């Protein structure tokens, strides 16, 4: 599996397990659900963080992944936006990364 696919699966598992744990807490508070859901959520959370830290260094992706519950989905959204953004045009670059215009004759 690719890194994006692992991040997608782990983010969905993390969000779903958190919803399950909170739903259990607010309703019947079954210990079996908490005993199974807690480690699943924790493992998914760690996989999200590790996968995001290994992803290409986009601004904010790594820190978004550290947000419990929805961080994986936020990091995935940022990575997809960066992948869909058009690449900057090639050409001469001046100081501080500014584009240099050639004077017209």
Secondary structure, DSSP 8 states (H G I E B T S, - for coil): --HHHHHHHHHHHHHHHHHHHHHHHHTT--HHHHHHHHHHHHHHHHHHHHHHHHS---TTHHHHHTSTTTHHHHHHHHHHHHHHS-----S-B-GGG-B------
